[in-house]
Amino acid sequence: MLWLRQLRWKLFVSHLLIIAIGIAILLPTAHFLAGNPLSAMRDSPFSFASAPASESEIAPSQQEAFQLVVDQALLISAFAALSAVVIVSLFVSRRIVEPLQELALVSGRLAQGYFRERTTIQSDDELAHLSGSINRLAETLEQTEQRRLGLITDVSHELRTPLTIIAGYMEGLIDGVIAPEPEIFSLVHHEAVRLKWMTEELALLSRAEAGQLRVEPRPTDLTEIIERVAAQFQSQLASQGLTFDRRVSSMLPRALADPDRVEQILINLMANAVQYTPAGGAIAIFARPRDLFVEIGVADTGVGIPVEHLPHIFERFYRVDKSRARQSGGAGIGLTIARHLVYAHGGEIWAESEGAGRGSTFRFTLPVYETVFR
Ligand code: ADP
């Protein structure tokens, strides 16, 4: 009875069952009443003014005719009810079974990796809600898949550039076309270092995106971190002719943060500021209390960010000026990692810029330790 497992038939049989029960009750009741028409008329809630006074007033032929009429009425009703069952079952199963079949088909295709599939159910009931949920799921899966494919393309492209340079120089050296000068070794070394840095950043990014980037928040003096980061960039700032300023509020409370991770965020922001600020420009690190948070930031007077790019710059591999970023080694990962690290602390990070050529300011927040524990 495999067919009985189908919802279509289950609906039909359940409708049939309801009608069968109705007939099973109606048939003996009608027969009993038709056999005693007098008491039926007397006991009826409807008053029969012309009810005969006694059984003897009803002729046997009349009683038989009455029973025949009742039987005929029952037969016609049963037939009408059965026809109605077929029509209603067909209608109901069309409204329920067909959308369900479509949902099963679409979700099956999604499971096979066809993320462009969508359901087309047009109604306003629970099935339409389910259809909407499946379509939203498909949308998310499709976007994730696109990002995954984009990631593979981007990663292979980013790694290919330094590898091509290294391979080119090495071939030239082997063939004797390039002289083994210290500058050539230094160039190859520079590309190898860039490759190593990129793979480390990618590993960090994939850990961050998998939610495996652990932070160990503890009471942290941000002034110390700012000093350490400033010291790391001192020679680079000087060699690029950039002025540097630190504006740290004297009342800066300690933050509840992982000092190594905060340093990493600041290094990423400082590296960008140095990278995107031409000689003669100025860079500043600032920090101040802001409600239950400490706000830290890096401001520069550099190339700035056009407003339409601002919502995207924290996205993975996003670069405003792709050609220039590639020359200078940026892979568009630094800000994505910074955002993951800030979020892991329960903070926020955002960028501000008045537009191209008008500098940029990056700010992020970290929870204050003192307010949390006092
Ligand atoms: P990248 O390694 O390319 O710098 P990031 O994720 O750190 O990657 O930054 C993403 C993009 O945001 C950069 O390619 C650049 O276009 C833009 N950007 C980041 N910081 C600055 C800044 N201080 N000034 C101007 N543009 C910036």
Residues whose N, C-alpha, C, O or C-beta is under 5 A from the ligand:
A	BS01	ADP	N272 A273 Y276 G302 G304 I305 I313 Y318 R319 V320 D321 A325 G330 A331 G332 I333 G334 L335 T336 S360
